[in-house]
Amino acid sequence: MSDGKSGIATGAALEKKDVASSAEQEIAAQSAWLLLPQHQGLRLFDDLARSEFFDFDRQQAQADHALSAMVRFAVEKVPFYRDYFVEHGLNADDVRHESDLKHLPVLDKDTVIAREQSLHAETLPENEKWTWTTYSSGTTGKRTRVRMTHRANMMFTILVLRQYRWFRFDLSGSLAQILAPRNFADPLDDHPPYDFQEDRDHWTYASTFFETGPSYLLSSAQPLEIRQAWLEQKQPGYLASDPATLEEHAFSRPSGPVASSLKGVLGTSSQMTPLMRHRIERSFQVPVNQNYGANEIGIIALRCGAGRYHVQQEHCLVEITDRHGEAVGPGQQGRILVTGLSNFAMPLFRYELGDLATVPVDPCPCGRTQKSFTDIEGRFRRWHNVPPDTHRKYRVITDALQSIAPEYLTAVRAYQLHLFIDRRLEFRIQSGKALPPQVRESILREWLSNYPDCADQLEIVRVEQFDIPPNGKLAEFTSDFPDEPFST
C-alpha cells in the first residue's frame, strides 16, 4: 500500500495530485490487508468499494430503500413518530424517498433530550439487539443520550475501515491515538483519566476483521512535552487526534517533522479549519485526513483527496437546508441535517448537528458518486446571531496569524477569538512565554488595513492555559451574544 508521503508536504499539493480513483484501485489497495482466518472469503469490503462508484440512480435507490424501511419501523414502533404521523395525517408511504424527508420535523438536541423516552423503539426487529447508550460530545453544552443497536455499532467499525482504505493506512503498521480523557472512561464519569496511557497489540475496530499492528493510546490532557516525547519513543506509522492537539504540536515544531516515522495523520472529533490544516500539514509533512461524524450517529462522511466530504449513504443521509428546512442549491451554504439508517433502537430523522456546509456545484474529481458537501463551518450557533461581519473579522485575524513566520510561533499552543456584547474582540493566544512583538504587530497591521477605524476594537492577549471543557474541544470562536434559533 502507498505510504501516503510521495514528497507531499501541504494539503494543497496533496489535493491537486492523484485524487481520482476507481473501484478497481480501491479494491487493489485494500487487498494488502489480511483478513482474519474466520473472515476469509468475506466480500463485504470489496462490495463497499464498488458501491462508492455506482451511478447516481443506483446510489439513490439503495438509500431510499433503507430510508423507507426505517420510516415504516418508526411509524409502527417509535411513539414520537407514530404520534407525529397521526397528528399530521401522514402514513409511512408519504416518506419513501430522500426528497420526502421535508415532511418530517427537524430534530434539535433540545427536542431529543426532552422527548428521549418517546424516541426509543418499543421493540426491535427480529435480527437486531440492543447494545449500549452513547452520548453526544457536549460541544453545545448539552449532552444528548442515544440508545444504539449492534448493527449501528458494527457500521461504525465498517466505516472506520473504509476510511483507513481511503487514506491508504497500512493496517500492519502502528497507530498512535492521542484522545480526550473522556474516551478512556465511562461517559458519565466526571473525573476521566487525564494521565491515561496504554499499549495494545491491535488497532481498535480494525482488528475485528483484519490483522493489524500495535496501537498506542495517550490522553490529550498530558502536557505537550510528554506527548512529543511519547511520539518519539513509539515511532508510530499513523497518528489520530483532534485538530487542536495536532495544531499544538505543529506550533511547537513549525518546520517539522513532529515525528519522522509518520506516514499519515487523521483528524477526529472536531472541525479542522483551512488554517489549521495548512499549519498541521506543513509541520507534520504528511497528508492530514479527516472524517465528519457525531457520537449520536457515527461516521457521517469521509473527506476525499479532492477535499469533498462524501456521505456514507449505507449508514445515513445528509440534507443541506435553509432555516425553513428546504434544500439549498449548488454553491449555497446551509445547515446539516442527518438521518440515520442503521440504528433501529432510536431512529433519528433530520437531526440537526449545529454545523453548516456548502453544496458542491459539480461532480467530485475523485470519481466517487456518493453525495458530498464542502466547507464545513462548525457550530453555526456560534456565528448566526453575531454582527454580520464577525466571521470576516475572524478570518482576517486568523489569516494574519498564518502569515507570521513560523519561528515566531514556536511557543504558541492554541488560540481563541472572543466577541464581547459591545462588539469588542479579544484574540487570546496560549503561549508558554511572552509573545514576540512581531506576532502582535503582524496581526494588528492586517487588522488595521481591513478596519482602519476600528483600532480600539481588537485586543491581543496571551494566556497561560485555556480551560478545556470535558469533551476536550477548544472552541476557536466564542461570543457573549445570545444563542438564538438559526436564521439566514
JOURWO-V71901 format. One line per field, one symbol per residue. psi: psi as a letter, one per 40 degrees, with the letter a starting at -180 (. if undefined). Layout:
# JOURWO-V71901
psi->???
This chain:
# JOURWO-V71901
psi->iieecfeheiddddeehfdiaiddddddddeeihiideeheheddddddddeeiidddddddddddddddddddddehdddddddddefiideegeideedeeiihhiddddddfddeehhdiiideiiicihiiidedeehhhhhiiidddddddddddddddddefhheeaihhhhiiddeeiidehegigefhhihieihiddeddihiaiihhiheeiidddddddddddfidihhiiddddddddddgdeaidheeheiihhidiihidddddddddddfiihiiihaidddahdiihieeeihhhgeediihihiaeeeihiiheiiiihhhhiedgedghhhfhheeiiihhieiiheeeieiiiiifhhhgddeddfiidedddddddddddddehhdeeedehdiihhhhideeiihhhhhieiihiddddddddddddddgdefdeehhhihidhihhideehhhehiieiigiiii.
